């Protein structure tokens, strides 16, 4: 006869036995599994692909046999009923090292969905040290870094939505890439306009797909560039018929209707005043990116000149002066690259100040904007 209190005991899972020194009184709120298959190959056994026909029914089925089991991310649970010894890998459990109970939400992730999805995560070889200046932005971003290092620690106090704003080319995207790279997590970097579809409902579907993919692969980072292009201020919404749909979809995801634990959304804009006020109110932090100072521009110039394929004979202090209103990207792309290309086109072996003057002219910088060039 089975004991009535069996479900209240902690099971010694065949895949994970918790140390007695650890706390074991936490109930699992959310459990995401991946179909892993059998622990060995046998001709009569099917592979790891399993289709769940009814998610609610599977959750009840799973709770009935695994209730009381202690689980952690990366551990395995084995079915003992319909398909004995079939394994499920724990992709995510919140909180970590917790016990499955009758209140645990259990789902099996469709891992092949990531392959079919148009939403792809990327990896970038960018580090914090690659970003010159922006010390205030980097300092404030430490909160995002610390949260994604250990999402469980923050609980309901987690940072969820952050706005990066400032002039183009000041390092907003670079900082997001550096955060993901340093943490070794997935970065979903999207241009906001790529979320717009041709038909009604397309935008809402793409936005949901983006957040679903990020949540499925948490901890992860979402970076939506030029968010003002889709989340327009209400005074401009009459210009675009799909704005209301997009704004409502973003609000749903940013408000955390779905848990999205371990996911931080960073949006970037050059013009925060153009953003719908309902969307803007969801950002817990607005981080400004400023144009580089004289010292920062000098460092940016020297870092780029170190990689020049030609010799150079340039007045560095004049370059610092003429680049006063330029971003780091402008200094590289509009000033130095144009000067380098002009030297190459003219069969020169050395880039000089004449090439810099040509670059300033091509990019139509006004005389007052390049004060100091001819002093």
Buried (B, 14 or more C-beta within 10 A) or exposed (E): EEEEEEBEEEBEBEBBEBEEEEEEEBEBBBBBBBBBBBEEEEEEEEEBEBEBEEEEEBBEBBBEBBBBBBBBBEBBBBBEEEBEEBBBBBBBBBBBBBBBBEEBBBBBBBBEEBEEBEBEBEEBEBEBEBBBBBEEBBEBBEBBBBBBEEBBEBEEEBBBBBBBBBBEBBBBBBBBBBBBBBBEBBBBBBBBEBBBBEEEEBBBEBBBBBBBBBBBBBBBBBBBBBBBBBBBBEEEBEEBEBBEBBBEBBBBBBEBEEEBBBBBBBBBBBEBEBBBEBBBEBBEBBBBBBBBEEEBBBBBBEBBBEEBEEEBEBBEEBBBBBBBEBBBBBBBBBBBBBBBBBBBEEEBEEBBBBBBBBBBEEBEBEEEBBEBBEE
